[in-house]
Amino acid sequence: MVEVDDAGHGLPPGPHGVVSYDELSARLRALRTWAGVAYREVHRRVVRDRKARGVLELPVYNTVYRCLRPGRTRLDAELVADIAGALLGDPVAAASWRQACRAIEGVATDAAIVAVSGTLPAESAGFTGRTRELTTLLAALARPPAVVAITGMAGVGKTRLAVHLAHRVMAAGGRRDLCLSVNLRGHDADHVPADPGAVLEGFLRLLGLPGGRIARLDTGGRAEELRRRLAGRRTLLLLDDAASPDQIRTLLPDTPGSVTVVTSRRVLDGLPGVVLDPFGPHESAALLRHEIGTRRAEAEPRAVAGIAEAVGHLPLALSVVSARIRADTEWTLADHLDRLTRRRADLRLDDPVARAIGLSYATLDADQRRLLRLAALHPGGGFDASAAGALTGAPPGLTGSRLVGLVAAGLLRRRAGDRFEFHDLVRVFAAERARDEESARAKNEALGRLFDHYRRSPRRRTPATGGLGGPPGCP
């Protein structure tokens, strides 16, 4: 049946802002709808235009049709431009479509370069804490479908726990026939997230499938082939740093005997597992003792407790400060605590911690980033959606959905009574971003709206002031 849509009106859709092949195909379909041209006619025009230019390579109908359909993992930039030119009636105007496709191709090439492994990453020496979480995860892996997710904020120790758990599983009774692991690069400063099809290709190559056969399979076919080859084998999959549920959906084997461990900064709905919080005081002290030596830690126990508190008991931050302590042997632990206290007052974080949080910040949209920055101005230890809405001036519904997004990204914590709070180091990061990205006027107006909100709600109090008061000055 020939499909013909009613012609659209107004300006034709363009490729501006597309970031994936699927988005580009969707925009081409919108252009076809705007032009009111059937698929067969699109093909006829492309062939006509190529013949007129003396191009020898003429695409068959199915090639043109597939270019306009969803699920594409690759597109021919010249064919995209020819389709756009045929629909627009202007080959010159189609140049932007060619450029958009080539820009995506650069990103897609990066996404397709994936390092998979048939072994586990080496386990860090001196693994500390997480006894309760390990018990929960091992119990979940003992039940079908034997898939667990370890989620939590940047630097909370997800990968370290996942690797330790995986080694425990591999060493357990009966062992595993096979191990497959991959870094999915959900939050990587240098690379885009790994393409699921490329990950599946890497796994299938490790399992001995020739590259030529893999190339003929789309992502769904590769997932089906992986499940077929894992059937009957006791396999462990470690999928580290997932960007989203969509990225891992085709990677989960769902075969009896398989065990899968996933880590992500984002909430992965539907998967059992644990959400990691920062360490408690005893776990923090144990990590510091291991990192800097028991003798040095026990010589200044109050400083050890103060250092752990100053970095919010975040494992990454504890490891960073431990490395500095080992390097600066002439400094006392009290000196290091003083340095941390001064840096926090100046809204400065150690570079590895700032980079880790910054990668999560970069995944947010502009409205979520603004909400995070302005929420850091709140003078209390926690806030609700109405207070956050007052800070941004946004309606309650929008504010609520944005707060949920910040929780899902691991940048806010949700507490009882629909209240939200920062980890101390995320608050420092957000306040520093507010200092750099918000004008003094914008910050004063935000605080003015907040205190007007509290004046209108006499049952609400800002925890820092114990009353309503007036808006404090902004730094």
C-alpha positions in Angstrom: 0.0 0.0 0.0 1.3 3.4 -0.9 1.4 5.8 2.1 0.6 9.4 1.5 0.2 12.0 4.2 -1.5 15.4 3.9 1.0 18.1 3.1 2.1 20.3 5.9 2.1 24.0 6.0 4.6 26.7 7.1 8.4 26.3 7.0 9.8 22.8 6.3 11.3 20.9 9.2 15.1 21.1 9.4 17.8 19.0 10.9 19.0 21.6 13.5 19.6 20.2 17.0 19.4 16.5 16.2 21.9 14.4 18.0 21.2 10.8 16.9 20.4 8.9 13.7 16.9 8.1 15.1 16.2 11.8 15.6 17.5 12.6 12.1 15.3 9.9 10.6 12.3 11.3 12.5 13.0 14.7 11.2 13.2 13.3 7.6 9.8 11.7 8.1 8.5 15.0 9.3 9.9 16.6 6.1 8.2 14.0 4.0 4.9 14.7 5.8 5.4 18.4 5.2 6.0 17.8 1.5 3.1 15.3 1.2 5.1 12.9 -0.9 4.7 9.1 -0.9 7.7 6.8 -0.2 7.7 5.5 -3.8 7.8 9.1 -5.1 10.7 10.0 -2.8 12.6 7.1 -4.2 11.8 8.1 -7.8 12.9 11.7 -7.2 16.2 10.6 -5.6 17.0 8.3 -8.6 16.0 11.1 -11.0 18.2 13.7 -9.3 21.2 11.3 -9.2 20.9 10.4 -12.8 20.7 14.1 -13.7 24.0 14.7 -11.8 25.6 11.7 -13.5 25.8 9.6 -10.3 26.2 5.9 -11.2 25.1 4.5 -7.8 21.3 4.4 -7.7 19.7 3.3 -4.5 16.9 0.7 -4.5 13.5 1.5 -3.0 14.2 -0.4 0.3 17.4 1.6 0.9 15.5 4.9 0.6 12.6 3.6 2.7 14.8 2.4 5.5 16.6 5.7 5.7 13.2 7.2 6.7 12.4 4.6 9.4 13.3 4.4 13.1 15.9 2.1 14.5 18.8 3.2 12.3 22.3 2.7 13.6 23.9 4.2 10.6 22.9 6.5 7.7 24.5 7.5 4.5 25.0 11.3 4.6 24.8 11.6 0.8 21.5 9.7 0.7 20.1 11.8 3.5 21.0 14.9 1.6 19.5 13.6 -1.6 16.2 12.6 0.1 16.0 16.1 1.7 16.8 17.7 -1.6 14.1 15.7 -3.4 11.5 16.7 -0.8 12.6 20.3 -0.7 13.1 20.6 -4.4 16.4 22.3 -3.8 19.6 20.3 -3.6 21.5 23.3 -2.2 19.2 23.7 0.7 19.8 20.0 1.6 23.4 20.7 2.5 22.5 21.2 6.2 21.1 17.7 6.3 24.4 16.3 5.0 26.3 18.3 7.7 23.9 17.1 10.5 24.4 13.5 9.4 28.2 13.8 9.4 28.2 15.4 12.8 26.2 12.5 14.2 28.5 10.1 12.4 31.4 11.5 14.5 29.6 10.9 17.7 28.3 7.5 16.6 31.9 6.5 15.7 33.0 7.3 19.2 30.0 5.4 20.6 30.9 2.4 18.5 34.4 2.2 19.9 33.9 0.0 23.0 36.3 -2.1 25.0 34.7 -5.2 26.3 36.5 -7.8 28.4 36.3 -11.5 29.1 37.7 -10.9 32.6 36.8 -8.8 35.6 38.6 -5.6 36.6 41.1 -6.1 39.4 39.6 -5.7 42.8 40.9 -2.8 44.9 42.9 -3.8 47.9 41.4 -3.3 51.3 37.7 -3.3 50.4 35.9 -1.7 53.3 32.3 -1.7 54.6 29.1 -2.3 52.6 28.2 -5.5 54.6 24.5 -4.8 54.5 24.4 -3.9 50.9 26.4 -7.1 49.9 23.9 -9.2 51.8 21.0 -7.6 49.9 22.7 -8.0 46.5 23.8 -11.6 47.0 20.2 -12.5 48.1 18.8 -10.8 45.0 21.2 -12.6 42.7 20.1 -15.9 44.2 16.6 -15.3 42.7 15.6 -15.2 39.0 16.3 -13.2 36.9 19.5 -12.7 38.8 20.0 -9.0 37.8 20.9 -6.3 40.3 21.5 -2.6 40.0 23.9 -0.6 42.2 22.9 3.1 41.9 23.9 6.3 43.7 25.6 9.6 43.4 29.0 10.3 41.9 31.9 9.0 44.0 29.8 6.9 46.3 31.7 3.7 45.4 29.3 1.9 43.0 32.0 0.4 40.8 34.2 -0.7 43.7 31.2 -2.5 45.3 30.2 -4.0 41.9 33.7 -5.4 41.2 33.9 -6.8 44.8 30.5 -8.4 44.4 31.4 -9.9 41.0 34.6 -11.4 42.4 32.5 -12.9 45.3 30.1 -14.4 42.7 32.9 -15.8 40.6 34.6 -17.4 43.6 31.4 -18.9 44.9 30.6 -22.6 44.8 30.4 -24.0 41.3 32.1 -20.8 39.9 31.1 -19.3 36.5 31.8 -20.6 33.0 32.2 -17.2 31.6 32.6 -13.5 32.6 31.8 -10.5 30.3 32.4 -6.9 31.5 32.2 -3.5 29.9 32.4 0.2 30.9 29.3 1.7 29.3 30.7 5.2 29.8 27.4 6.7 30.9 29.3 9.6 32.6 32.7 10.0 30.8 34.4 13.3 30.3 36.1 12.2 27.0 33.7 9.8 25.3 30.0 9.5 24.6 28.0 6.6 26.1 28.8 3.2 24.5 26.4 2.1 21.7 24.5 -1.1 22.8 24.9 -2.6 19.4 28.7 -2.1 19.6 28.8 -3.7 23.1 26.8 -6.7 21.8 29.3 -6.9 18.9 32.2 -7.0 21.3 30.6 -9.7 23.4 29.7 -11.8 20.4 33.3 -11.5 19.1 34.6 -12.7 22.5 32.2 -15.7 22.1 33.7 -16.6 18.7 31.1 -15.2 16.3 32.8 -14.0 13.1 32.6 -10.3 12.4 31.0 -10.8 9.0 28.0 -12.5 10.6 27.7 -9.9 13.3 27.7 -7.1 10.8 24.6 -8.6 9.2 22.6 -8.4 12.5 20.9 -5.3 13.8 20.9 -4.6 17.6 17.9 -6.8 18.2 19.4 -9.6 16.3 22.7 -9.3 18.2 20.9 -9.4 21.5 19.0 -12.5 20.4 22.3 -14.2 19.3 23.9 -13.3 22.6 21.1 -15.0 24.5 21.3 -18.0 22.3 25.0 -18.4 22.9 24.7 -17.9 26.7 21.9 -20.4 27.0 23.0 -23.2 29.3 26.2 -21.4 30.5 26.8 -20.0 33.9 27.7 -16.4 32.9 28.5 -13.2 34.9 27.9 -9.9 33.2 29.3 -6.7 34.7 27.8 -3.6 33.1 29.4 -0.6 34.7 28.3 3.1 34.5 25.0 2.7 32.5 23.7 6.0 31.1 20.0 5.0 31.2 17.6 2.0 31.2 17.5 2.2 27.3 21.2 1.6 27.1 21.1 -1.7 29.0 17.8 -3.1 27.8 19.2 -5.2 25.0 22.3 -6.2 27.1 20.4 -8.1 29.8 20.7 -11.8 28.8 17.6 -13.1 30.7 18.9 -16.7 30.4 18.9 -19.2 33.3 22.3 -19.4 35.0 23.3 -15.8 34.0 24.1 -13.2 36.7 24.2 -9.5 35.8 25.5 -6.6 37.9 24.8 -3.1 36.7 26.0 0.2 38.1 24.5 3.6 37.3 24.3 7.1 38.7 20.7 7.2 37.5 17.8 5.3 39.0 17.1 2.1 37.0 13.4 1.4 37.6 12.4 -2.2 37.6 15.7 -3.7 38.6 16.3 -4.9 42.2 19.4 -3.8 44.0 20.6 -1.0 46.3 21.0 2.7 46.3 24.3 3.5 47.9 24.5 6.2 50.4 27.8 7.7 51.6 29.7 5.8 54.3 28.7 6.0 57.9 31.3 7.3 60.5 32.7 3.8 61.3 33.1 2.9 57.6 34.8 6.2 56.9 37.2 5.8 59.7 38.0 2.2 58.6 38.8 3.4 55.0 41.0 6.2 56.3 42.9 3.8 58.6 43.5 1.5 55.6 44.6 4.4 53.3 46.8 6.4 55.7 47.9 3.7 58.2 46.5 2.7 61.5 49.2 4.3 63.6 48.7 7.7 62.0 44.9 7.5 62.2 44.9 6.5 65.8 47.3 9.3 66.8 44.6 11.9 65.8 41.2 10.3 66.1 39.3 13.6 66.4 40.9 14.8 63.2 40.0 11.5 61.4 36.4 12.0 62.4 36.5 15.7 61.3 38.0 14.9 57.9 35.3 12.3 57.3 32.7 14.8 58.2 34.2 17.5 56.1 34.0 15.4 52.9 30.5 14.1 53.7 31.7 10.6 54.2 31.9 10.2 50.4 34.3 7.4 49.5 35.8 9.1 46.5 36.6 12.3 48.5 38.0 10.1 51.3 40.3 8.4 48.9 41.4 11.8 47.4 42.2 13.3 50.8 44.0 10.1 51.9 46.3 10.4 48.9 47.1 14.0 49.9 47.8 12.9 53.5 50.2 10.2 52.3 52.0 12.7 50.1 52.2 15.5 52.7 53.9 13.7 55.5 54.9 16.9 57.3 51.3 18.0 57.7 49.3 16.7 60.7 45.8 15.4 60.2 44.6 18.5 61.9 46.4 20.6 59.2 44.5 18.6 56.5 41.2 19.1 58.3 41.9 22.9 58.4 42.6 22.9 54.7 39.4 21.0 53.9 37.3 23.4 56.1 38.8 26.5 54.4 38.2 25.1 50.9 34.6 24.3 51.7 34.1 27.8 53.0 35.5 29.1 49.7 33.2 26.8 47.7 36.2 24.8 46.4 36.3 21.0 46.0 39.3 18.8 45.2 39.5 18.4 41.4 38.6 14.7 41.1 35.5 15.2 43.3 34.4 18.3 41.3 35.0 16.5 38.0 32.9 13.5 39.1 29.9 15.7 40.2 30.4 17.8 37.1 29.8 14.9 34.9 26.4 14.3 36.5 25.6 18.0 36.3 26.4 18.0 32.5 23.6 15.4 31.9 20.9 17.8 33.2 18.8 20.1 31.0 19.1 23.8 31.5 16.0 24.0 33.8 17.3 21.3 36.1 20.8 22.9 36.3 19.2 26.2 37.3 17.1 24.5 39.9 20.2 22.8 41.4 22.1 26.1 41.5 19.3 28.1 43.1 18.4 25.3 45.6 22.0 25.6 47.0 21.0 29.1 48.2 18.4 27.7 50.5 19.6 28.4 54.1 18.3 25.2 55.6 19.3 21.6 55.6 16.4 20.5 53.5 13.5 21.9 51.5 10.3 20.9 49.8 9.0 21.4 46.2 7.1 24.6 47.1 10.3 26.2 48.5 12.3 25.0 45.4 9.5 26.5 43.2 9.8 29.8 45.0 13.5 29.9 44.4 13.1 29.4 40.7 9.7 31.0 40.1 8.5 27.9 38.3 5.0 26.3 38.8 4.8 23.5 41.4 4.2 20.7 38.8 7.3 21.6 36.8 9.4 22.0 39.9 8.3 18.6 41.2 9.2 16.8 38.0 12.6 18.6 37.9 13.3 17.6 41.5 12.5 14.0 40.7 15.0 14.3 37.8 17.7 15.6 40.1 17.1 12.7 42.5 17.3 10.3 39.6 20.6 11.8 38.6 22.0 11.3 42.1 22.3 15.0 42.8 19.6 15.3 45.4 18.3 13.0 48.1 14.6 12.5 48.8 13.7 12.2 52.4 10.5 11.6 54.3 7.6 14.1 53.9 8.6 14.8 50.3 11.6 16.8 51.4 14.8 17.1 49.5 18.4 17.6 50.6 21.9 17.9 49.2 24.9 15.8 50.0 27.3 18.4 51.5 29.8 18.2 48.6 27.1 18.5 46.0 25.8 21.6 47.8 29.3 23.1 47.6 29.5 22.2 43.9 26.0 23.7 43.2 26.8 26.9 45.2 30.0 27.3 43.3 28.1 27.0 40.0 25.6 29.5 41.3 28.4 31.9 42.1 29.7 31.6 38.5 26.5 31.3 36.5 23.9 33.3 38.4 24.0 37.1 38.6 23.8 38.8 42.0 20.4 40.2 41.0 19.1 36.7 40.1 20.2 35.3 43.4 18.7 38.1 45.4 15.4 37.8 43.6 15.4 34.0 44.2 16.0 34.5 47.9 13.3 37.3 48.0 10.8 34.9 46.5 11.8 32.2 49.0 11.3 34.4 52.0 8.0 35.8 50.6 6.9 32.2 50.3 7.8 31.5 54.0 6.0 34.7 55.1 2.9 33.5 53.4 3.2 30.0 54.9 3.5 30.7 58.7 3.8 27.0 59.5 6.9 26.7 57.4 10.2 27.8 58.8 13.7 27.9 57.4 15.7 25.6 59.6 18.7 27.9 59.6 16.9 30.9 61.0 14.2 29.3 63.1 11.8 32.0 61.9 10.9 34.0 58.9 13.2 37.0 59.1 14.2 38.8 55.9 16.2 37.6 52.9 19.9 37.5 53.7 22.3 39.1 51.3 23.8 37.0 48.5 27.5 36.5 48.2 
